[in-house]
Amino acid sequence: MRDDATASTVDIDSADLPQPQAAAYEGAAPRAAAAPRAARSEPPRPHVRFVHGLRRPDNWLQLVRFAVVGASGFAINLVLYTLFVNYIGIQYLVAEAAAWIIAGANNFLWNRHWTFQARAGQIHIQAIRFLLVSLAALGINEVVLRLLVETGGLDKVLAEALALAAATPFNFLGNKLWSFKTDVYSGSPPAQEE
């Protein structure tokens, strides 16, 4: 009876073994890992994509546009938050969520049309992804805000400004790499999703 565990081809490169053991594996199939990365047609590793992305001037311009849009969202968020907390008397965590949603709608429209120029994508898919990234960033914001206010004793408006700054890097990367995803190498928008 055939034993599949022992009948399989040995996948060892004899160059990796000490001489006595290498002789025992002569004729064994070479390892797949010995093939160059391009021949294996694997996607590049994330750190390689990151470094490649840093070298593209378009990505830096996109970051500047994202910062401009973010600054407008930041201003809207901070003004509404201050209004809600200091003049209407809404609890500060609820006020943050409401201000975040309104500023988020502003940011979605500007980022879709100007920052990432992703008008070719389906708006409802982009909106859902944007919402999910924004909710994750809101979670980061809320945790930092609560820590700064309750543990750090900071003023609520100053704490909100710092919390927004803490959530921004995650927000940018999430929107660039997922919400408004474009092909890293060509800069072209993704194919229409169905």
C-alpha positions in Angstrom: 0.0 0.0 0.0 1.3 3.4 -1.0 2.1 5.9 1.8 1.5 9.5 0.5 3.5 11.0 3.3 6.7 9.2 2.2 6.1 9.1 -1.5 6.0 12.8 -2.1 8.9 14.6 -3.8 11.5 16.1 -1.4 11.6 19.9 -1.8 15.1 20.7 -0.6 17.9 22.6 -2.3 21.1 20.6 -1.7 23.1 23.8 -1.7 21.5 24.7 1.7 22.7 21.5 3.3 26.1 20.5 4.7 28.1 18.3 2.2 27.3 14.8 3.6 23.6 15.6 3.7 23.7 17.3 0.3 24.8 14.1 -1.4 21.8 12.3 -0.1 19.5 14.7 -1.8 21.1 14.8 -5.2 18.4 14.8 -7.8 15.7 16.2 -5.4 13.5 18.9 -6.8 14.8 22.4 -6.2 12.9 24.6 -3.8 10.3 27.0 -5.2 11.7 29.7 -3.1 14.9 29.6 -5.2 13.0 31.1 -8.1 13.3 34.9 -8.4 10.3 36.9 -7.1 9.4 38.2 -10.6 9.3 34.6 -11.9 6.9 33.6 -9.1 4.5 36.5 -10.0 3.8 37.3 -6.4 2.7 40.8 -5.4 5.5 42.9 -3.9 5.9 42.8 -0.1 4.1 45.7 1.8 7.3 47.4 2.8 8.5 47.4 -0.8 5.2 48.9 -1.9 5.5 51.5 0.8 9.1 52.5 -0.2 8.0 52.6 -3.9 5.0 54.8 -2.9 7.3 57.3 -1.0 9.3 57.9 -4.2 6.2 59.0 -6.2 5.6 62.8 -6.2 1.9 62.2 -6.8 1.6 60.6 -3.4 3.1 63.6 -1.7 0.8 66.0 -3.6 -2.1 63.7 -2.6 -1.0 63.9 1.0 -1.0 67.7 0.8 -4.5 67.7 -0.7 -5.6 65.3 2.0 -4.1 67.7 4.6 -6.0 70.7 3.1 -9.3 68.7 3.1 -8.5 67.4 6.6 -7.8 71.0 7.8 -11.3 72.0 6.6 -12.8 69.0 8.3 -10.8 69.7 11.4 -12.1 73.3 11.5 -15.7 72.1 10.9 -15.3 69.5 13.6 -13.7 71.8 16.2 -16.2 74.6 15.6 -19.2 72.3 15.9 -17.7 70.4 18.9 -17.1 73.7 20.7 -20.7 74.9 19.8 -22.2 71.6 21.0 -20.2 71.4 24.2 -20.0 75.0 25.3 -23.2 76.6 24.0 -25.7 73.8 23.6 -24.5 71.7 26.6 -24.3 68.3 24.8 -22.1 65.7 26.6 -18.6 65.9 25.1 -18.3 62.3 23.7 -21.7 62.6 22.0 -20.8 66.1 20.7 -17.6 64.6 19.2 -19.5 61.9 17.4 -22.0 64.4 15.9 -19.3 66.8 14.9 -17.2 64.0 13.4 -20.1 62.8 11.2 -20.8 66.3 9.8 -17.1 66.9 9.2 -16.8 63.4 7.7 -19.4 64.1 5.1 -17.5 67.2 4.0 -14.2 65.2 3.9 -15.8 62.4 1.9 -17.0 64.7 -0.9 -13.7 66.7 -1.1 -11.5 63.6 -0.9 -13.5 61.7 -3.5 -13.5 64.6 -6.0 -10.2 66.4 -5.3 -7.7 64.5 -3.2 -8.0 61.0 -4.6 -9.9 61.9 -7.8 -11.8 58.7 -7.5 -15.0 59.8 -9.4 -14.8 56.7 -11.6 -15.5 54.4 -8.7 -18.9 53.5 -7.4 -19.9 56.1 -4.9 -21.9 53.8 -2.6 -18.9 51.4 -2.3 -16.5 54.3 -1.6 -19.0 55.8 0.9 -19.3 52.5 2.8 -15.5 52.1 2.9 -15.0 55.7 3.9 -17.6 55.3 6.7 -15.8 52.2 8.0 -12.4 53.9 8.0 -13.9 57.0 9.6 -15.6 54.9 12.3 -12.3 53.2 13.1 -10.5 56.6 13.2 -13.4 57.9 15.3 -12.7 55.0 17.7 -9.1 56.1 18.0 -10.1 59.7 18.4 -12.6 58.9 21.2 -10.1 56.8 23.1 -7.4 59.5 22.9 -9.9 62.2 23.8 -11.2 60.3 26.8 -7.6 59.6 28.0 -6.6 63.3 27.6 -9.7 64.6 29.3 -10.2 62.1 32.1 -6.6 61.0 32.8 -4.6 63.9 31.5 -7.0 66.6 32.8 -6.7 68.7 29.6 -9.2 71.2 28.4 -11.9 69.4 26.3 -11.3 71.5 23.2 -7.5 71.2 23.3 -7.9 67.5 24.0 -10.1 67.2 20.9 -7.5 69.0 18.7 -4.8 66.5 19.9 -7.1 63.5 19.5 -7.9 64.5 15.9 -4.2 64.8 15.1 -3.6 61.3 16.6 -6.3 59.7 14.4 -5.2 61.5 11.1 -2.4 59.1 10.0 -4.7 56.1 10.2 -7.5 58.0 8.5 -5.2 58.9 5.5 -3.8 55.5 5.0 -7.2 53.8 5.3 -8.7 56.1 2.8 -5.8 56.0 0.4 -5.3 52.2 0.5 -8.9 51.1 0.8 -11.7 53.7 0.5 -10.4 55.3 -2.7 -7.9 52.6 -3.6 -5.8 53.2 -6.8 -3.2 51.0 -8.3 0.1 51.9 -6.6 2.2 51.5 -9.7 0.0 53.1 -12.4 -1.9 55.6 -10.4 -5.1 54.6 -12.2 -8.4 54.1 -10.4 -9.5 50.6 -9.6 -11.8 48.7 -11.9 -15.5 49.3 -11.3 -16.8 47.0 -8.6 -20.0 45.2 -9.3 
